[in-house]
Amino acid sequence: MRVISGTRRHILLQTVNNLSIRPTTDKIKETLFNIIQFQIQDTNVLDLFAGSGALGIECLSRGSLHATFVDNNKQAINCINYNIEKTNFKEVSNVFHMSALQFIKYKNNYCYDIVFLDPPYDKNLYIDIFILWSSLGVFL
C-alpha cells in the first residue's frame, strides 16, 4: 500500500498483519480520492477505525491541515504511528487508542470537515455511531 498522490506520493505504508483489519486497497482509495479531490485542501480529517492510517495520510498528502486517527487495536495504533512518522506528518496528526464510540462520546467538541468511517462489517457499528452522533446534535 502506498500514498497515491500529493506531497508524499509513492511512499510505501506499513499495514497491519491482522485478519480483522482490512486495508483499503490502492484501487479503492484512488477511486474515492478522485471523487473528493477538490474538497480535501485545508480540511481537518477524522479517520475512525483508521487501521494503517492510509486514508488520513492520503488527505494530509493532498493538502489537509490536520488528521485525527482513532483505532482500538494496539497493532493498528503502532502501524499508524509508524506511517505518520515515515511520512513526516507527526506535527499535524493526533492518534487516539480507543474505540470510535468512546472517541465520539468524549471528544465530541472537535470539528471535522471530512470523516472516514469504515468499521468491521459484522458489528453494525454504523448504526451505533450515527445514533450517538445524532444524540449529540452532530447532524443537526
Secondary structure, DSSP 8 states (H G I E B T S, - for coil): -B--SSTTTT-B------TT-----HHHHHHHHHHHGGG-TT-EEEEET-TT-HHHHHHHHTT-SEEEEEES-HHHHHHHHHHHHHTT-GGGEEEEES-HHHHHHHSTT---SEEEE---GGGTHHHHHHHHHHHTTTT-
